[in-house]
Amino acid sequence: MPARYRILLSSDEQQQLKDIIHQTKIAKHKRIHAQIILALDENGPKLTELQTI
């Protein structure tokens, strides 16, 4: 099935999401959403399934 939406993040956007992931006091759902978006980004490194959990 072809992708419905393409996610192309700039390096600044990628860094913002990485900062969210590494924060200690942040809601779990926000961290998970940031990990999913990074995993789907076509410009960034491909994350494994374990890295997105």
C-alpha positions as CSV (number, residue, x, y, z in Angstrom):
1,M,0.0,0.0,0.0
2,P,1.5,3.3,-1.0
3,A,2.1,5.9,1.7
4,R,-0.7,8.4,2.1
5,Y,1.4,11.2,3.5
6,R,5.1,11.8,3.0
7,I,7.0,13.2,6.1
8,L,10.0,15.3,5.2
9,L,11.6,17.0,8.2
10,S,14.3,19.6,8.2
11,S,17.3,19.1,10.5
12,D,15.9,21.7,12.9
13,E,12.6,19.8,13.1
14,Q,14.4,16.5,13.6
15,Q,16.4,18.1,16.5
16,Q,13.3,19.4,18.1
17,L,11.7,15.9,18.1
18,K,15.0,14.4,19.5
19,D,15.0,17.0,22.3
20,I,11.4,16.0,23.1
21,I,12.3,12.3,23.2
22,H,15.2,12.9,25.6
23,Q,13.3,15.1,28.1
24,T,12.7,13.4,31.4
25,K,9.5,15.2,32.4
26,I,7.2,14.9,29.4
27,A,4.0,13.0,28.8
28,K,4.4,9.5,27.5
29,H,2.1,10.1,24.5
30,K,4.1,13.2,23.4
31,R,7.3,11.1,23.5
32,I,5.7,8.3,21.5
33,H,4.3,10.7,18.9
34,A,7.8,12.3,18.4
35,Q,9.4,8.8,18.0
36,I,6.8,7.8,15.4
37,I,7.3,11.0,13.4
38,L,11.1,10.6,13.5
39,A,10.7,6.9,12.4
40,L,8.5,7.9,9.4
41,D,10.7,10.8,8.3
42,E,12.1,10.1,4.8
43,N,15.1,12.5,5.2
44,G,16.4,11.1,8.5
45,P,18.0,7.9,9.6
46,K,15.8,4.9,9.6
47,L,15.0,3.7,13.1
48,T,14.4,0.1,14.0
49,E,11.2,-1.0,15.7
50,L,12.9,-1.2,19.1
51,Q,14.2,2.4,18.8
52,T,10.6,3.7,18.2
53,I,9.3,2.1,21.5
